[in-house]
Amino acid sequence: MQRGPRITPNLRFARRLILALAIALTASPAFALRILLTNDDGFETRNIQALFHALKAAGHDVILCAPYLDHSGTSALLGSLSNLPLTSRSSSGGQITAGAPGAGPTGIAPDQYYVNSSPVASVLYGIDVPARAKWGTRPDLVIAGPNVGHNLGGITPHSGTIGAVVTAL
């Protein structure tokens, strides 16, 4: 004796697909984060640009705020936060020219900023200026990296990436 409709593999697949879509549509906004992304290698590195776009594609609201130039090995050096100096040379990738303001949009994509100072100054600027302007509050998460070099072993205390994330905490 059979009760109810026979469940075929196609019906089982359709049910699972509908359930997965319902979960995805209802859960995605709940898990989207406001993320501040920084590094110590500079705003133009391929690594940070790739991570920025991957996080955006995953549905997160991301602001990139990174040093103008490579500041690897600067640990928790604060650098300048007020009266940021004009850029003295073009950025590594040529996106920003010499004589540009000490901080501003990169021109690469919306919500991307450079700071002509240390990684620590970059993360503090990102939290205080673009994040407050866009979200009215601090980010949910700060990601420092990905890094071009290593951040393991005896060099860890000297890493600008580690210095930035510890400052954010």
C-alpha positions in Angstrom: 0.0 0.0 0.0 1.4 3.3 -1.1 0.7 6.5 0.8 1.1 9.9 -0.9 2.9 10.6 -4.2 5.9 8.5 -5.1 9.1 10.5 -4.5 11.3 10.1 -7.6 15.0 11.2 -7.8 13.8 14.3 -9.9 11.3 15.3 -7.2 13.9 14.8 -4.5 16.3 17.0 -6.4 13.7 19.7 -7.0 12.8 19.7 -3.3 16.5 20.1 -2.3 17.0 22.8 -4.9 14.0 24.8 -3.6 15.2 24.4 0.0 18.7 25.4 -0.9 17.5 28.5 -2.8 15.2 29.4 0.1 18.1 29.1 2.6 20.4 31.1 0.3 17.9 33.9 -0.2 17.0 34.2 3.4 20.4 33.6 5.0 22.7 35.6 2.8 21.9 39.1 4.0 22.2 37.9 7.6 25.7 36.8 7.1 26.9 39.8 5.0 29.6 41.7 6.9 30.9 45.3 6.9 34.6 44.6 6.3 37.6 46.9 6.4 40.4 45.4 4.4 44.0 46.5 4.7 47.6 45.3 4.3 51.2 46.5 4.6 52.2 46.0 1.0 50.1 48.8 -0.5 46.7 49.3 -2.1 47.7 48.3 -5.6 49.0 44.7 -4.9 47.2 42.0 -6.8 46.6 40.1 -3.5 44.6 42.8 -1.8 42.7 43.7 -5.0 41.8 40.0 -5.6 40.6 39.6 -2.0 38.6 42.9 -2.2 36.7 41.7 -5.3 36.2 38.1 -3.9 34.7 39.5 -0.6 32.4 41.8 -2.6 31.3 38.9 -4.9 30.5 36.9 -1.7 28.0 39.7 -0.8 30.0 41.6 1.9 30.2 45.4 2.1 33.9 46.1 1.8 36.1 49.1 2.2 39.7 48.8 1.3 42.1 51.2 3.1 45.8 50.5 2.7 49.1 52.2 2.7 50.1 54.2 -0.4 53.4 52.4 -0.7 54.9 49.2 0.7 55.4 49.4 4.5 56.4 45.8 5.2 58.3 45.3 8.4 57.0 48.5 10.1 55.2 46.5 12.9 52.9 48.8 14.9 54.5 52.1 13.7 51.8 54.7 14.0 53.1 57.1 11.4 51.2 60.3 10.6 47.5 60.6 11.1 47.1 64.3 10.9 48.5 66.5 8.2 49.3 63.6 6.0 52.1 64.6 3.6 51.4 64.9 -0.1 52.7 61.9 -2.1 56.3 62.4 -3.0 56.3 59.9 -5.9 53.9 58.0 -8.0 52.4 54.8 -6.5 54.0 51.5 -7.3 51.4 50.7 -10.0 51.1 54.3 -11.2 47.4 54.7 -10.2 48.2 57.8 -8.1 50.8 60.5 -9.1 53.3 62.4 -7.1 51.8 65.4 -5.3 48.4 63.8 -4.6 46.8 64.4 -1.2 48.0 62.3 1.7 44.8 60.2 1.7 42.0 59.6 -0.7 40.2 57.3 -3.1 42.4 55.1 -5.2 40.3 55.4 -8.4 40.5 51.6 -8.9 37.1 50.9 -7.6 34.5 52.5 -5.3 35.2 52.1 -1.6 39.0 51.9 -2.0 41.3 54.4 -0.3 45.0 54.9 0.1 46.9 56.6 3.0 50.4 58.0 2.7 51.4 56.5 6.0 51.9 53.3 7.9 49.5 50.2 7.9 48.4 51.2 11.5 47.6 54.7 10.3 45.7 53.2 7.3 43.5 51.0 9.5 42.8 53.8 11.9 41.9 56.1 9.0 39.7 53.4 7.4 37.8 52.9 10.7 37.5 56.7 11.4 36.8 58.2 8.0 35.4 56.0 5.2 33.7 53.4 7.5 32.0 56.1 9.6 31.0 58.0 6.4 29.6 54.9 4.7 28.2 52.9 7.6 28.0 55.4 10.5 29.8 52.9 12.7 32.9 50.7 12.9 33.3 47.7 10.6 32.1 44.3 11.8 35.5 42.8 10.8 39.0 44.0 9.9 41.1 41.8 7.6 44.8 42.6 7.3 46.4 40.9 4.4 46.9 38.9 2.3 50.5 39.6 2.6 53.2 39.3 -0.1 55.8 38.1 2.5 55.6 35.8 5.5 54.2 36.6 8.9 55.3 33.6 10.8 58.2 32.9 13.2 60.6 35.4 14.5 59.6 38.1 12.1 56.0 38.3 13.3 56.5 41.2 15.7 58.0 43.2 12.8 55.1 42.7 10.4 53.1 45.7 9.4 50.1 43.5 8.6 50.1 42.1 12.1 50.6 45.6 13.5 47.6 46.8 11.7 45.3 44.0 12.8 46.5 44.2 16.4 45.7 48.0 16.3 42.2 47.3 14.9 41.6 44.9 17.8 
